[in-house]
Amino acid sequence: MFFTLSGCGDQAGDRTRADSTADSTSETRAAAWIQDYYRAINEHRYRDAYSHWERGGLASGKSFDEFRKGYAGTERVEITVGTPGRVEGAAGSRYVEVPVRIAARGRDGGGQDYAGTYTLRLSVVNGATPEQRSWHIYSAAVR
């Protein structure tokens, strides 16, 4: 099953709805995190999008300025989120893979299509902060 996000809606409100329908460690919540990520990109809220990555955005492999500049020519991104895999556990963490298809449209009218997976991670160790207990993008294999 795939879900499409066209970049509308309130990010904070969507997170509240997602939290009320599934606990924070669920596959559904992980898929919603990816949808929130692309909503922030479409709304040009690049700081919010960057913070969807682990370590305050550093897991993206880019500085914030590099990340932001990477979307300078992007007009709109449409995301189709597939059915996430099973949540797996390892050493105090939970991981899940979320498949995506992405259609990026540039300000110049051109477009590029991508597909792949995002791996999300959250901490379940005692003493973890609420931020650490929330899904964050751990890595991406999108081409």
N, CA, C and O atoms as CSV, one atom per row, in Angstrom:
chain,resi,resn,atom,element,x,y,z
A,1,MET,N,N,0.838,-1.169,0.000
A,1,MET,CA,C,0.000,0.000,0.000
A,1,MET,C,C,0.886,1.235,0.000
A,1,MET,O,O,1.896,1.280,0.702
A,2,PHE,N,N,0.508,2.239,-0.788
A,2,PHE,CA,C,1.243,3.495,-0.834
A,2,PHE,C,C,0.311,4.635,-0.502
A,2,PHE,O,O,-0.868,4.606,-0.855
A,3,PHE,N,N,0.843,5.658,0.188
A,3,PHE,CA,C,0.104,6.857,0.543
A,3,PHE,C,C,0.770,8.025,-0.156
A,3,PHE,O,O,1.995,8.062,-0.270
A,4,THR,N,N,-0.020,8.982,-0.628
A,4,THR,CA,C,0.547,10.142,-1.296
A,4,THR,C,C,0.412,11.370,-0.409
A,4,THR,O,O,-0.611,11.580,0.241
A,5,LEU,N,N,1.454,12.163,-0.398
A,5,LEU,CA,C,1.457,13.438,0.311
A,5,LEU,C,C,1.644,14.521,-0.728
A,5,LEU,O,O,2.578,14.475,-1.528
A,6,SER,N,N,0.755,15.491,-0.711
A,6,SER,CA,C,0.900,16.577,-1.670
A,6,SER,C,C,1.325,17.878,-1.015
A,6,SER,O,O,1.324,18.926,-1.661
A,7,GLY,N,N,1.690,17.824,0.261
A,7,GLY,CA,C,2.274,19.001,0.900
A,7,GLY,C,C,1.288,19.966,1.508
A,7,GLY,O,O,1.592,21.153,1.625
A,8,CYS,N,N,0.122,19.501,1.898
A,8,CYS,CA,C,-0.803,20.414,2.536
A,8,CYS,C,C,-1.000,19.983,3.976
A,8,CYS,O,O,-0.672,18.855,4.346
A,9,GLY,N,N,-1.531,20.875,4.780
A,9,GLY,CA,C,-1.825,20.525,6.161
A,9,GLY,C,C,-0.849,21.140,7.124
A,9,GLY,O,O,0.180,21.696,6.740
A,10,ASP,N,N,-1.196,21.028,8.375
A,10,ASP,CA,C,-0.399,21.599,9.452
A,10,ASP,C,C,0.472,20.510,10.056
A,10,ASP,O,O,-0.030,19.482,10.511
A,11,GLN,N,N,1.763,20.737,10.056
A,11,GLN,CA,C,2.693,19.722,10.535
A,11,GLN,C,C,2.418,19.352,11.978
A,11,GLN,O,O,2.317,18.165,12.291
A,12,ALA,N,N,2.296,20.305,12.852
A,12,ALA,CA,C,2.082,20.000,14.261
A,12,ALA,C,C,0.762,19.259,14.451
A,12,ALA,O,O,0.689,18.309,15.231
A,13,GLY,N,N,-0.262,19.681,13.755
A,13,GLY,CA,C,-1.552,19.009,13.841
A,13,GLY,C,C,-1.485,17.591,13.322
A,13,GLY,O,O,-2.094,16.693,13.903
A,14,ASP,N,N,-0.757,17.369,12.238
A,14,ASP,CA,C,-0.620,16.033,11.697
A,14,ASP,C,C,0.123,15.127,12.671
A,14,ASP,O,O,-0.228,13.956,12.810
A,15,ARG,N,N,1.136,15.645,13.342
A,15,ARG,CA,C,1.866,14.840,14.316
A,15,ARG,C,C,0.945,14.441,15.457
A,15,ARG,O,O,1.021,13.313,15.944
A,16,THR,N,N,0.070,15.355,15.896
A,16,THR,CA,C,-0.849,15.052,16.982
A,16,THR,C,C,-1.798,13.947,16.561
A,16,THR,O,O,-2.030,13.011,17.326
A,17,ARG,N,N,-2.352,14.035,15.359
A,17,ARG,CA,C,-3.244,12.992,14.869
A,17,ARG,C,C,-2.529,11.665,14.781
A,17,ARG,O,O,-3.076,10.640,15.188
A,18,ALA,N,N,-1.305,11.662,14.250
A,18,ALA,CA,C,-0.550,10.418,14.112
A,18,ALA,C,C,-0.282,9.817,15.487
A,18,ALA,O,O,-0.361,8.600,15.654
A,19,ASP,N,N,0.035,10.654,16.472
A,19,ASP,CA,C,0.314,10.147,17.811
A,19,ASP,C,C,-0.945,9.582,18.455
A,19,ASP,O,O,-0.859,8.653,19.258
A,20,SER,N,N,-2.108,10.124,18.120
A,20,SER,CA,C,-3.324,9.638,18.744
A,20,SER,C,C,-3.795,8.334,18.126
A,20,SER,O,O,-4.552,7.601,18.762
A,21,THR,N,N,-3.374,8.017,16.910
A,21,THR,CA,C,-3.824,6.799,16.253
A,21,THR,C,C,-2.815,5.666,16.336
A,21,THR,O,O,-3.159,4.524,16.031
A,22,ALA,N,N,-1.596,5.941,16.733
A,22,ALA,CA,C,-0.586,4.898,16.835
A,22,ALA,C,C,0.469,5.330,17.836
A,22,ALA,O,O,0.815,6.508,17.922
A,23,ASP,N,N,0.977,4.363,18.595
A,23,ASP,CA,C,2.002,4.755,19.550
A,23,ASP,C,C,3.253,5.203,18.810
A,23,ASP,O,O,3.418,4.935,17.620
A,24,SER,N,N,4.127,5.886,19.531
A,24,SER,CA,C,5.275,6.532,18.898
A,24,SER,C,C,6.283,5.561,18.314
A,24,SER,O,O,7.155,5.982,17.555
A,25,THR,N,N,6.199,4.279,18.637
A,25,THR,CA,C,7.149,3.305,18.085
A,25,THR,C,C,6.560,2.508,16.920
A,25,THR,O,O,7.192,1.566,16.442
A,26,SER,N,N,5.381,2.862,16.464
A,26,SER,CA,C,4.713,2.077,15.426
A,26,SER,C,C,5.233,2.382,14.026
A,26,SER,O,O,5.814,3.437,13.768
A,27,GLU,N,N,5.004,1.420,13.129
A,27,GLU,CA,C,5.347,1.610,11.717
A,27,GLU,C,C,4.556,2.774,11.125
A,27,GLU,O,O,5.071,3.534,10.304
A,28,THR,N,N,3.299,2.906,11.550
A,28,THR,CA,C,2.450,3.991,11.056
A,28,THR,C,C,3.048,5.343,11.419
A,28,THR,O,O,3.043,6.266,10.604
A,29,ARG,N,N,3.556,5.460,12.629
A,29,ARG,CA,C,4.167,6.717,13.077
A,29,ARG,C,C,5.441,7.009,12.297
A,29,ARG,O,O,5.740,8.166,12.002
A,30,ALA,N,N,6.194,5.962,11.962
A,30,ALA,CA,C,7.411,6.152,11.162
A,30,ALA,C,C,7.053,6.682,9.771
A,30,ALA,O,O,7.711,7.593,9.268
A,31,ALA,N,N,6.020,6.119,9.153
A,31,ALA,CA,C,5.584,6.598,7.839
A,31,ALA,C,C,5.124,8.052,7.923
A,31,ALA,O,O,5.406,8.846,7.026
A,32,ALA,N,N,4.419,8.402,8.995
A,32,ALA,CA,C,3.967,9.781,9.183
A,32,ALA,C,C,5.157,10.727,9.326
A,32,ALA,O,O,5.085,11.877,8.894
A,33,TRP,N,N,6.253,10.254,9.930
A,33,TRP,CA,C,7.456,11.081,10.096
A,33,TRP,C,C,8.028,11.455,8.725
A,33,TRP,O,O,8.456,12.591,8.518
A,34,ILE,N,N,8.035,10.507,7.800
A,34,ILE,CA,C,8.531,10.780,6.438
A,34,ILE,C,C,7.587,11.747,5.737
A,34,ILE,O,O,8.044,12.648,5.032
A,35,GLN,N,N,6.291,11.580,5.914
A,35,GLN,CA,C,5.338,12.520,5.321
A,35,GLN,C,C,5.540,13.922,5.887
A,35,GLN,O,O,5.500,14.902,5.143
A,36,ASP,N,N,5.757,14.024,7.192
A,36,ASP,CA,C,6.036,15.327,7.814
A,36,ASP,C,C,7.308,15.947,7.239
A,36,ASP,O,O,7.371,17.156,7.011
A,37,TYR,N,N,8.304,15.121,7.010
A,37,TYR,CA,C,9.588,15.580,6.465
A,37,TYR,C,C,9.376,16.270,5.111
A,37,TYR,O,O,9.871,17.374,4.884
A,38,TYR,N,N,8.644,15.615,4.228
A,38,TYR,CA,C,8.421,16.197,2.902
A,38,TYR,C,C,7.431,17.355,2.938
A,38,TYR,O,O,7.508,18.252,2.099
A,39,ARG,N,N,6.511,17.355,3.885
A,39,ARG,CA,C,5.622,18.515,4.042
A,39,ARG,C,C,6.461,19.746,4.385
A,39,ARG,O,O,6.251,20.825,3.831
A,40,ALA,N,N,7.413,19.572,5.303
A,40,ALA,CA,C,8.288,20.694,5.686
A,40,ALA,C,C,9.089,21.179,4.477
A,40,ALA,O,O,9.259,22.385,4.301
A,41,ILE,N,N,9.575,20.277,3.658
A,41,ILE,CA,C,10.324,20.666,2.454
A,41,ILE,C,C,9.417,21.463,1.514
A,41,ILE,O,O,9.816,22.512,1.009
A,42,ASN,N,N,8.206,20.971,1.279
A,42,ASN,CA,C,7.282,21.679,0.385
A,42,ASN,C,C,6.913,23.056,0.905
A,42,ASN,O,O,6.656,23.974,0.125
A,43,GLU,N,N,6.889,23.197,2.207
A,43,GLU,CA,C,6.549,24.489,2.812
A,43,GLU,C,C,7.787,25.342,3.051
A,43,GLU,O,O,7.712,26.382,3.705
A,44,HIS,N,N,8.914,24.909,2.526
A,44,HIS,CA,C,10.192,25.623,2.630
A,44,HIS,C,C,10.614,25.836,4.077
A,44,HIS,O,O,11.294,26.812,4.391
A,45,ARG,N,N,10.215,24.932,4.949
A,45,ARG,CA,C,10.632,24.954,6.347
A,45,ARG,C,C,11.822,24.002,6.472
A,45,ARG,O,O,11.725,22.930,7.070
A,46,TYR,N,N,12.922,24.416,5.902
A,46,TYR,CA,C,14.089,23.539,5.791
A,46,TYR,C,C,14.704,23.190,7.137
A,46,TYR,O,O,15.247,22.097,7.292
A,47,ARG,N,N,14.635,24.082,8.108
A,47,ARG,CA,C,15.167,23.770,9.440
A,47,ARG,C,C,14.361,22.620,10.053
A,47,ARG,O,O,14.932,21.707,10.648
A,48,ASP,N,N,13.044,22.666,9.907
A,48,ASP,CA,C,12.202,21.579,10.412
A,48,ASP,C,C,12.517,20.267,9.690
A,48,ASP,O,O,12.634,19.217,10.320
A,49,ALA,N,N,12.653,20.336,8.378
A,49,ALA,CA,C,12.970,19.123,7.612
A,49,ALA,C,C,14.313,18.563,8.051
A,49,ALA,O,O,14.446,17.357,8.261
A,50,TYR,N,N,15.291,19.419,8.189
A,50,TYR,CA,C,16.636,18.997,8.590
A,50,TYR,C,C,16.593,18.300,9.950
A,50,TYR,O,O,17.305,17.320,10.167
A,51,SER,N,N,15.769,18.797,10.856
A,51,SER,CA,C,15.689,18.207,12.196
A,51,SER,C,C,14.991,16.851,12.210
A,51,SER,O,O,14.982,16.184,13.245
A,52,HIS,N,N,14.406,16.425,11.090
A,52,HIS,CA,C,13.845,15.081,10.997
A,52,HIS,C,C,14.956,14.019,10.940
A,52,HIS,O,O,14.708,12.837,11.179
A,53,TRP,N,N,16.165,14.454,10.626
A,53,TRP,CA,C,17.321,13.554,10.616
A,53,TRP,C,C,17.888,13.446,12.026
A,53,TRP,O,O,17.759,14.372,12.827
A,54,GLU,N,N,18.508,12.330,12.318
A,54,GLU,CA,C,19.164,12.145,13.617
A,54,GLU,C,C,20.274,13.166,13.819
A,54,GLU,O,O,20.768,13.784,12.876
A,55,ARG,N,N,20.641,13.316,15.071
A,55,ARG,CA,C,21.736,14.199,15.484
A,55,ARG,C,C,21.510,15.630,14.991
A,55,ARG,O,O,22.431,16.297,14.517
A,56,GLY,N,N,20.259,16.081,15.116
A,56,GLY,CA,C,19.954,17.462,14.753
A,56,GLY,C,C,20.116,17.759,13.279
A,56,GLY,O,O,20.258,18.920,12.894
A,57,GLY,N,N,20.098,16.736,12.452
A,57,GLY,CA,C,20.231,16.906,11.005
A,57,GLY,C,C,21.535,16.385,10.454
A,57,GLY,O,O,21.640,16.153,9.249
A,58,LEU,N,N,22.529,16.195,11.295
A,58,LEU,CA,C,23.856,15.779,10.823
A,58,LEU,C,C,23.869,14.396,10.173
A,58,LEU,O,O,24.742,14.105,9.355
A,59,ALA,N,N,22.903,13.537,10.532
A,59,ALA,CA,C,22.838,12.213,9.910
A,59,ALA,C,C,22.547,12.301,8.412
A,59,ALA,O,O,22.727,11.321,7.688
A,60,SER,N,N,22.100,13.467,7.942
A,60,SER,CA,C,21.867,13.661,6.503
A,60,SER,C,C,23.175,13.688,5.726
A,60,SER,O,O,23.192,13.531,4.505
A,61,GLY,N,N,24.280,13.892,6.461
A,61,GLY,CA,C,25.586,13.984,5.813
A,61,GLY,C,C,25.893,15.376,5.294
A,61,GLY,O,O,26.888,15.582,4.599
A,62,LYS,N,N,25.032,16.334,5.635
A,62,LYS,CA,C,25.206,17.708,5.150
A,62,LYS,C,C,25.065,18.684,6.294
A,62,LYS,O,O,24.401,18.404,7.292
A,63,SER,N,N,25.698,19.832,6.140
A,63,SER,CA,C,25.425,20.931,7.063
A,63,SER,C,C,24.034,21.459,6.729
A,63,SER,O,O,23.482,21.141,5.675
A,64,PHE,N,N,23.467,22.267,7.627
A,64,PHE,CA,C,22.156,22.823,7.329
A,64,PHE,C,C,22.178,23.663,6.055
A,64,PHE,O,O,21.260,23.564,5.241
A,65,ASP,N,N,23.207,24.488,5.866
A,65,ASP,CA,C,23.286,25.320,4.663
A,65,ASP,C,C,23.344,24.470,3.399
A,65,ASP,O,O,22.690,24.796,2.408
A,66,GLU,N,N,24.108,23.396,3.417
A,66,GLU,CA,C,24.172,22.490,2.253
A,66,GLU,C,C,22.809,21.854,1.998
A,66,GLU,O,O,22.373,21.745,0.852
A,67,PHE,N,N,22.142,21.435,3.065
A,67,PHE,CA,C,20.820,20.825,2.957
A,67,PHE,C,C,19.839,21.807,2.312
A,67,PHE,O,O,19.158,21.471,1.343
A,68,ARG,N,N,19.776,23.012,2.856
A,68,ARG,CA,C,18.864,24.048,2.346
A,68,ARG,C,C,19.152,24.358,0.888
A,68,ARG,O,O,18.232,24.424,0.072
A,69,LYS,N,N,20.417,24.548,0.557
A,69,LYS,CA,C,20.798,24.872,-0.825
A,69,LYS,C,C,20.453,23.742,-1.788
A,69,LYS,O,O,20.221,23.981,-2.973
A,70,GLY,N,N,20.418,22.511,-1.281
A,70,GLY,CA,C,20.055,21.372,-2.115
A,70,GLY,C,C,18.634,21.440,-2.642
A,70,GLY,O,O,18.304,20.780,-3.627
A,71,TYR,N,N,17.789,22.232,-1.994
A,71,TYR,CA,C,16.395,22.389,-2.424
A,71,TYR,C,C,16.132,23.745,-3.071
A,71,TYR,O,O,14.977,24.077,-3.339
A,72,ALA,N,N,17.161,24.530,-3.325
A,72,ALA,CA,C,16.998,25.877,-3.877
A,72,ALA,C,C,16.238,25.883,-5.202
A,72,ALA,O,O,15.443,26.791,-5.447
A,73,GLY,N,N,16.463,24.908,-6.040
A,73,GLY,CA,C,15.794,24.863,-7.334
A,73,GLY,C,C,14.533,24.023,-7.355
A,73,GLY,O,O,13.960,23.791,-8.420
A,74,THR,N,N,14.093,23.564,-6.191
A,74,THR,CA,C,12.928,22.680,-6.118
A,74,THR,C,C,11.662,23.479,-5.875
A,74,THR,O,O,11.578,24.266,-4.933
A,75,GLU,N,N,10.686,23.268,-6.732
A,75,GLU,CA,C,9.378,23.911,-6.585
A,75,GLU,C,C,8.471,23.093,-5.674
A,75,GLU,O,O,7.803,23.637,-4.795
A,76,ARG,N,N,8.455,21.795,-5.891
A,76,ARG,CA,C,7.522,20.918,-5.182
A,76,ARG,C,C,8.027,19.486,-5.198
A,76,ARG,O,O,8.675,19.051,-6.150
A,77,VAL,N,N,7.721,18.763,-4.129
A,77,VAL,CA,C,8.080,17.358,-4.029
A,77,VAL,C,C,6.825,16.583,-3.662
A,77,VAL,O,O,6.164,16.891,-2.671
A,78,GLU,N,N,6.500,15.577,-4.464
A,78,GLU,CA,C,5.378,14.701,-4.124
A,78,GLU,C,C,5.957,13.368,-3.699
A,78,GLU,O,O,6.838,12.814,-4.356
A,79,ILE,N,N,5.446,12.865,-2.590
A,79,ILE,CA,C,5.977,11.641,-1.997
A,79,ILE,C,C,4.884,10.583,-1.930
A,79,ILE,O,O,3.744,10.865,-1.559
A,80,THR,N,N,5.248,9.387,-2.290
A,80,THR,CA,C,4.388,8.238,-2.097
A,80,THR,C,C,5.107,7.325,-1.115
A,80,THR,O,O,6.198,6.826,-1.393
A,81,VAL,N,N,4.482,7.116,0.033
A,81,VAL,CA,C,5.082,6.306,1.089
A,81,VAL,C,C,4.483,4.913,1.041
A,81,VAL,O,O,3.264,4.748,1.086
A,82,GLY,N,N,5.343,3.919,0.949
A,82,GLY,CA,C,4.889,2.534,0.935
A,82,GLY,C,C,4.683,1.994,2.330
A,82,GLY,O,O,4.888,2.698,3.319
A,83,THR,N,N,4.284,0.764,2.403
A,83,THR,CA,C,4.071,0.103,3.680
A,83,THR,C,C,5.408,-0.128,4.369
A,83,THR,O,O,6.279,-0.796,3.812
A,84,PRO,N,N,5.585,0.408,5.563
A,84,PRO,CA,C,6.857,0.217,6.271
A,84,PRO,C,C,7.089,-1.256,6.610
A,84,PRO,O,O,6.147,-2.042,6.708
A,85,GLY,N,N,8.351,-1.606,6.786
A,85,GLY,CA,C,8.695,-2.941,7.238
A,85,GLY,C,C,8.363,-3.090,8.710
A,85,GLY,O,O,7.813,-2.185,9.337
A,86,ARG,N,N,8.702,-4.236,9.243
A,86,ARG,CA,C,8.512,-4.472,10.679
A,86,ARG,C,C,9.520,-3.677,11.487
A,86,ARG,O,O,10.659,-3.486,11.062
A,87,VAL,N,N,9.098,-3.218,12.647
A,87,VAL,CA,C,10.015,-2.552,13.558
A,87,VAL,C,C,10.909,-3.630,14.169
A,87,VAL,O,O,10.430,-4.624,14.715
A,88,GLU,N,N,12.210,-3.408,14.062
A,88,GLU,CA,C,13.203,-4.346,14.592
A,88,GLU,C,C,13.947,-3.681,15.736
A,88,GLU,O,O,14.104,-2.460,15.753
A,89,GLY,N,N,14.406,-4.481,16.694
A,89,GLY,CA,C,15.128,-3.941,17.830
A,89,GLY,C,C,16.590,-4.334,17.817
A,89,GLY,O,O,16.959,-5.404,17.334
A,90,ALA,N,N,17.427,-3.443,18.362
A,90,ALA,CA,C,18.859,-3.714,18.500
A,90,ALA,C,C,19.451,-2.746,19.511
A,90,ALA,O,O,19.347,-1.531,19.347
A,91,ALA,N,N,20.073,-3.281,20.555
A,91,ALA,CA,C,20.856,-2.487,21.518
A,91,ALA,C,C,20.173,-1.201,21.959
A,91,ALA,O,O,20.762,-0.125,21.854
A,92,GLY,N,N,18.940,-1.295,22.452
A,92,GLY,CA,C,18.261,-0.121,22.982
A,92,GLY,C,C,17.645,0.788,21.947
A,92,GLY,O,O,17.192,1.885,22.274
A,93,SER,N,N,17.621,0.353,20.716
A,93,SER,CA,C,17.041,1.148,19.634
A,93,SER,C,C,16.001,0.331,18.892
A,93,SER,O,O,15.984,-0.897,18.972
A,94,ARG,N,N,15.148,1.017,18.181
A,94,ARG,CA,C,14.210,0.390,17.247
A,94,ARG,C,C,14.482,0.986,15.883
A,94,ARG,O,O,14.753,2.180,15.757
A,95,TYR,N,N,14.408,0.144,14.859
A,95,TYR,CA,C,14.643,0.561,13.482
A,95,TYR,C,C,13.477,0.100,12.615
A,95,TYR,O,O,12.856,-0.927,12.885
A,96,VAL,N,N,13.191,0.870,11.576
A,96,VAL,CA,C,12.190,0.470,10.599
A,96,VAL,C,C,12.564,1.082,9.251
A,96,VAL,O,O,13.056,2.208,9.183
A,97,GLU,N,N,12.326,0.328,8.185
A,97,GLU,CA,C,12.551,0.843,6.832
A,97,GLU,C,C,11.223,1.265,6.231
A,97,GLU,O,O,10.220,0.559,6.332
A,98,VAL,N,N,11.240,2.436,5.603
A,98,VAL,CA,C,10.043,2.996,4.986
A,98,VAL,C,C,10.338,3.218,3.498
A,98,VAL,O,O,11.175,4.052,3.152
A,99,PRO,N,N,9.651,2.474,2.615
A,99,PRO,CA,C,9.869,2.665,1.173
A,99,PRO,C,C,9.168,3.923,0.667
A,99,PRO,O,O,8.092,4.285,1.142
A,100,VAL,N,N,9.794,4.578,-0.300
A,100,VAL,CA,C,9.227,5.810,-0.863
A,100,VAL,C,C,9.416,5.858,-2.372
A,100,VAL,O,O,10.318,5.237,-2.934
A,101,ARG,N,N,8.538,6.613,-2.998
A,101,ARG,CA,C,8.703,7.064,-4.377
A,101,ARG,C,C,8.550,8.573,-4.332
A,101,ARG,O,O,7.640,9.093,-3.686
A,102,ILE,N,N,9.442,9.277,-5.019
A,102,ILE,CA,C,9.489,10.730,-4.940
A,102,ILE,C,C,9.482,11.320,-6.340
A,102,ILE,O,O,10.224,10.876,-7.217
A,103,ALA,N,N,8.642,12.317,-6.541
A,103,ALA,CA,C,8.626,13.075,-7.789
A,103,ALA,C,C,8.946,14.520,-7.429
A,103,ALA,O,O,8.126,15.215,-6.829
A,104,ALA,N,N,10.138,14.966,-7.797
A,104,ALA,CA,C,10.574,16.335,-7.505
A,104,ALA,C,C,10.395,17.179,-8.759
A,104,ALA,O,O,10.793,16.777,-9.852
A,105,ARG,N,N,9.799,18.340,-8.592
A,105,ARG,CA,C,9.592,19.260,-9.705
A,105,ARG,C,C,10.373,20.535,-9.427
A,105,ARG,O,O,10.254,21.142,-8.363
A,106,GLY,N,N,11.172,20.924,-10.409
A,106,GLY,CA,C,12.016,22.103,-10.248
A,106,GLY,C,C,11.302,23.386,-10.611
A,106,GLY,O,O,10.266,23.374,-11.277
A,107,ARG,N,N,11.867,24.488,-10.166
A,107,ARG,CA,C,11.335,25.807,-10.495
A,107,ARG,C,C,11.424,26.079,-11.996
A,107,ARG,O,O,10.687,26.907,-12.531
A,108,ASP,N,N,12.333,25.373,-12.666
A,108,ASP,CA,C,12.504,25.524,-14.113
A,108,ASP,C,C,11.543,24.655,-14.915
A,108,ASP,O,O,11.595,24.644,-16.145
A,109,GLY,N,N,10.663,23.924,-14.222
A,109,GLY,CA,C,9.687,23.071,-14.897
A,109,GLY,C,C,10.147,21.641,-15.077
A,109,GLY,O,O,9.335,20.773,-15.400
A,110,GLY,N,N,11.415,21.372,-14.880
A,110,GLY,CA,C,11.928,20.014,-15.015
A,110,GLY,C,C,11.569,19.163,-13.812
A,110,GLY,O,O,11.117,19.661,-12.781
A,111,GLY,N,N,11.780,17.887,-13.970
A,111,GLY,CA,C,11.461,16.997,-12.868
A,111,GLY,C,C,12.401,15.820,-12.790
A,111,GLY,O,O,13.053,15.461,-13.770
A,112,GLN,N,N,12.464,15.225,-11.619
A,112,GLN,CA,C,13.244,14.021,-11.400
A,112,GLN,C,C,12.441,13.102,-10.500
A,112,GLN,O,O,11.747,13.551,-9.588
A,113,ASP,N,N,12.546,11.800,-10.772
A,113,ASP,CA,C,11.867,10.802,-9.959
A,113,ASP,C,C,12.899,9.958,-9.232
A,113,ASP,O,O,13.963,9.649,-9.770
A,114,TYR,N,N,12.570,9.593,-8.007
A,114,TYR,CA,C,13.462,8.813,-7.161
A,114,TYR,C,C,12.659,7.701,-6.491
A,114,TYR,O,O,11.436,7.785,-6.382
A,115,ALA,N,N,13.355,6.666,-6.048
A,115,ALA,CA,C,12.732,5.602,-5.264
A,115,ALA,C,C,13.781,5.019,-4.341
A,115,ALA,O,O,14.977,5.067,-4.629
A,116,GLY,N,N,13.330,4.475,-3.243
A,116,GLY,CA,C,14.251,3.849,-2.307
A,116,GLY,C,C,13.621,3.698,-0.941
A,116,GLY,O,O,12.401,3.594,-0.810
A,117,THR,N,N,14.476,3.687,0.084
A,117,THR,CA,C,13.999,3.520,1.446
A,117,THR,C,C,14.702,4.478,2.395
A,117,THR,O,O,15.855,4.859,2.194
A,118,TYR,N,N,13.976,4.850,3.426
A,118,TYR,CA,C,14.541,5.562,4.558
A,118,TYR,C,C,14.566,4.575,5.720
A,118,TYR,O,O,13.609,3.827,5.923
A,119,THR,N,N,15.643,4.571,6.473
A,119,THR,CA,C,15.708,3.812,7.712
A,119,THR,C,C,15.563,4.801,8.850
A,119,THR,O,O,16.329,5.759,8.957
A,120,LEU,N,N,14.575,4.565,9.698
A,120,LEU,CA,C,14.326,5.421,10.846
A,120,LEU,C,C,14.726,4.692,12.121
A,120,LEU,O,O,14.684,3.464,12.196
A,121,ARG,N,N,15.111,5.471,13.114
A,121,ARG,CA,C,15.569,4.916,14.387
A,121,ARG,C,C,14.975,5.720,15.529
A,121,ARG,O,O,14.758,6.926,15.407
A,122,LEU,N,N,14.714,5.044,16.639
A,122,LEU,CA,C,14.378,5.710,17.882
A,122,LEU,C,C,14.995,4.933,19.031
A,122,LEU,O,O,15.295,3.746,18.904
A,123,SER,N,N,15.180,5.615,20.153
A,123,SER,CA,C,15.784,5.012,21.339
A,123,SER,C,C,14.698,4.527,22.287
A,123,SER,O,O,13.659,5.170,22.436
A,124,VAL,N,N,14.945,3.395,22.922
A,124,VAL,CA,C,14.018,2.880,23.923
A,124,VAL,C,C,14.733,2.619,25.254
A,124,VAL,O,O,14.197,1.925,26.118
A,125,VAL,N,N,15.931,3.167,25.424
A,125,VAL,CA,C,16.675,2.963,26.666
A,125,VAL,C,C,16.113,3.831,27.786
A,125,VAL,O,O,15.576,4.911,27.537
A,126,ASN,N,N,16.240,3.353,29.011
A,126,ASN,CA,C,15.839,4.156,30.165
A,126,ASN,C,C,16.637,5.449,30.165
A,126,ASN,O,O,17.840,5.453,29.904
A,127,GLY,N,N,15.958,6.532,30.457
A,127,GLY,CA,C,16.624,7.827,30.502
A,127,GLY,C,C,16.671,8.565,29.182
A,127,GLY,O,O,17.144,9.700,29.130
A,128,ALA,N,N,16.192,7.948,28.111
A,128,ALA,CA,C,16.162,8.635,26.815
A,128,ALA,C,C,15.180,9.806,26.887
A,128,ALA,O,O,14.131,9.708,27.523
A,129,THR,N,N,15.524,10.891,26.241
A,129,THR,CA,C,14.654,12.064,26.213
A,129,THR,C,C,13.467,11.799,25.285
A,129,THR,O,O,13.522,10.885,24.462
A,130,PRO,N,N,12.400,12.582,25.405
A,130,PRO,CA,C,11.285,12.434,24.463
A,130,PRO,C,C,11.756,12.578,23.007
A,130,PRO,O,O,11.254,11.881,22.125
A,131,GLU,N,N,12.699,13.462,22.758
A,131,GLU,CA,C,13.251,13.636,21.404
A,131,GLU,C,C,13.905,12.345,20.922
A,131,GLU,O,O,13.717,11.944,19.774
A,132,GLN,N,N,14.664,11.699,21.789
A,132,GLN,CA,C,15.341,10.455,21.425
A,132,GLN,C,C,14.352,9.308,21.264
A,132,GLN,O,O,14.638,8.343,20.555
A,133,ARG,N,N,13.211,9.399,21.902
A,133,ARG,CA,C,12.188,8.350,21.811
A,133,ARG,C,C,11.264,8.541,20.608
A,133,ARG,O,O,10.304,7.791,20.431
A,134,SER,N,N,11.555,9.539,19.792
A,134,SER,CA,C,10.785,9.808,18.579
A,134,SER,C,C,11.563,9.308,17.363
A,134,SER,O,O,12.794,9.308,17.357
A,135,TRP,N,N,10.840,8.887,16.347
A,135,TRP,CA,C,11.509,8.461,15.110
A,135,TRP,C,C,12.325,9.603,14.530
A,135,TRP,O,O,11.906,10.759,14.585
A,136,HIS,N,N,13.475,9.289,13.981
A,136,HIS,CA,C,14.305,10.212,13.205
A,136,HIS,C,C,14.931,9.436,12.067
A,136,HIS,O,O,15.135,8.226,12.168
A,137,ILE,N,N,15.233,10.121,10.998
A,137,ILE,CA,C,15.850,9.452,9.845
A,137,ILE,C,C,17.290,9.110,10.214
A,137,ILE,O,O,18.088,9.984,10.552
A,138,TYR,N,N,17.594,7.846,10.141
A,138,TYR,CA,C,18.923,7.326,10.468
A,138,TYR,C,C,19.790,7.279,9.202
A,138,TYR,O,O,20.970,7.628,9.230
A,139,SER,N,N,19.176,6.838,8.090
A,139,SER,CA,C,19.890,6.777,6.814
A,139,SER,C,C,18.877,6.724,5.672
A,139,SER,O,O,17.685,6.498,5.882
A,140,ALA,N,N,19.382,6.938,4.469
A,140,ALA,CA,C,18.530,6.897,3.284
A,140,ALA,C,C,19.271,6.186,2.158
A,140,ALA,O,O,20.477,6.349,1.973
A,141,ALA,N,N,18.511,5.398,1.420
A,141,ALA,CA,C,19.023,4.763,0.203
A,141,ALA,C,C,18.013,5.086,-0.891
A,141,ALA,O,O,17.203,4.243,-1.277
A,142,VAL,N,N,18.074,6.315,-1.383
A,142,VAL,CA,C,17.116,6.825,-2.371
A,142,VAL,C,C,17.893,7.233,-3.602
A,142,VAL,O,O,18.846,8.007,-3.527
A,143,ARG,N,N,17.474,6.704,-4.729
A,143,ARG,CA,C,18.144,7.004,-5.998
A,143,ARG,C,C,17.150,7.373,-7.062
A,143,ARG,O,O,17.536,7.657,-8.196
